[in-house]
């Protein structure tokens, strides 16, 4: 198993691949920590990514339904640690049903309109309100 270090020198053992995409990979590293390892083809690209992450860490992200960087990865890796929320679902999953699926069943099984409206409602939305079976304080608007 691969081990990376965060900016404080703490080793993080990447235990389970959670997902891959155009930016890189997301790994579980313990019960409550996820690590996003970004791809950078050159040293210059790596430094640009690190600078962007430092900028994001300075932003006031309270109330936004996003995973925020908790600690940067130490060089030579590029990426960050974040809280691992086991019941999160990628928005692309909620927006794209699998091929040859009964859409009515799929829609209900993945949380229906209440979940989707909560996910896209705005900055006061939390990830908890975007997960099936989670309690929601959101009040559906008439006609939704």
C-alpha positions in Angstrom: 0.0 0.0 0.0 1.1 3.5 -0.8 1.9 6.0 2.0 1.9 9.8 1.5 2.7 12.5 4.1 0.8 15.6 4.9 2.3 19.0 5.4 2.8 18.3 9.1 4.8 15.1 8.4 2.0 12.7 9.3 2.1 9.5 7.3 -1.2 8.6 5.6 -1.6 5.0 4.4 -3.8 4.9 1.3 -6.0 1.9 2.1 -8.9 1.9 -0.4 -9.4 3.7 -3.7 -12.7 5.6 -3.5 -12.7 7.1 -7.0 -10.8 8.3 -10.0 -11.3 11.1 -12.4 -9.7 13.8 -14.6 -8.0 15.5 -11.6 -6.6 12.4 -9.9 -7.6 9.8 -7.3 -9.4 9.9 -4.0 -8.3 7.3 -1.4 -9.5 6.3 2.1 -6.7 6.7 4.7 -8.3 5.6 7.9 -11.9 5.8 9.3 -12.5 9.5 8.8 -9.8 10.7 6.4 -9.8 10.8 2.7 -6.9 11.9 0.5 -7.2 13.4 -2.9 -4.0 12.9 -4.9 -3.9 15.2 -7.9 -2.2 14.5 -11.2 0.5 17.0 -12.3 2.5 16.3 -15.4 5.3 18.8 -14.7 6.9 20.5 -11.7 5.3 23.8 -12.8 1.9 22.3 -13.0 2.3 20.8 -9.6 3.2 24.2 -8.1 0.2 25.8 -9.8 -2.0 23.2 -8.2 -0.5 23.7 -4.8 -1.0 27.4 -5.1 -4.7 26.9 -6.0 -5.2 24.6 -3.0 -3.5 27.2 -0.7 -5.9 29.8 -2.1 -8.9 27.5 -1.5 -7.9 26.9 2.1 -8.0 30.7 2.7 -11.5 31.0 1.5 -14.5 31.1 3.9 -16.2 27.9 2.9 -18.5 27.5 5.9 -22.0 26.4 4.8 -20.9 25.2 1.3 -21.5 21.6 0.5 -18.0 20.7 -0.6 -15.1 18.7 0.8 -12.5 21.2 1.8 -8.8 20.7 2.2 -7.8 20.1 5.8 -4.0 19.5 5.2 -1.9 19.7 2.1 0.2 16.7 1.0 3.9 17.1 1.3 6.1 17.1 -1.8 6.6 15.3 -4.1 2.8 14.5 -3.9 0.2 17.1 -4.8 -3.2 17.0 -3.1 -4.9 17.3 0.2 -6.6 15.5 3.0 -10.3 15.9 3.8 -13.0 14.5 6.0 -14.2 11.1 4.8 -18.0 11.1 4.8 -19.0 7.5 4.0 -22.5 8.3 2.9 -21.6 10.9 0.2 -22.6 10.4 -3.4 -21.0 12.1 -6.3 -23.3 14.6 -8.1 -22.6 12.9 -11.4 -24.2 9.7 -9.9 -27.3 11.6 -8.9 -27.6 13.3 -12.3 -26.9 10.3 -14.6 -28.9 7.0 -14.3 -27.1 3.8 -15.4 -28.0 2.5 -18.8 -31.1 0.3 -19.1 -32.4 1.2 -15.7 -36.0 1.6 -14.6 -35.8 5.4 -14.1 -38.7 5.6 -11.6 -37.1 3.0 -9.3 -33.6 4.5 -9.7 -34.9 8.0 -8.9 -36.6 6.8 -5.7 -33.7 4.6 -4.6 -31.2 7.5 -5.0 -33.2 10.0 -2.9 -35.7 11.5 -5.3 -36.4 15.2 -5.7 -35.9 16.1 -2.0 -32.3 14.9 -2.2 -31.6 16.5 -5.5 -33.2 19.9 -4.6 -31.2 19.9 -1.4 -27.9 19.2 -3.2 -28.4 22.1 -5.6 -30.2 24.5 -3.3 -27.2 26.7 -2.5 -24.5 27.6 0.0 -26.5 26.7 3.1 -26.9 23.1 1.9 -24.8 20.5 3.7 -23.7 17.1 2.4 -25.8 15.4 5.0 -28.9 16.7 3.3 -27.6 15.2 0.0 -27.5 11.7 1.3 -30.3 9.0 1.2 -31.8 8.3 4.6 -30.3 11.4 6.2 -32.6 13.7 8.0 -33.3 16.9 6.3 -34.5 20.2 7.5 -35.2 21.3 4.0 -38.8 22.2 3.3 -39.8 21.3 -0.3 -41.2 24.3 -2.2 -44.7 24.0 -3.7 -44.6 22.4 -7.1 -41.2 20.7 -6.6 
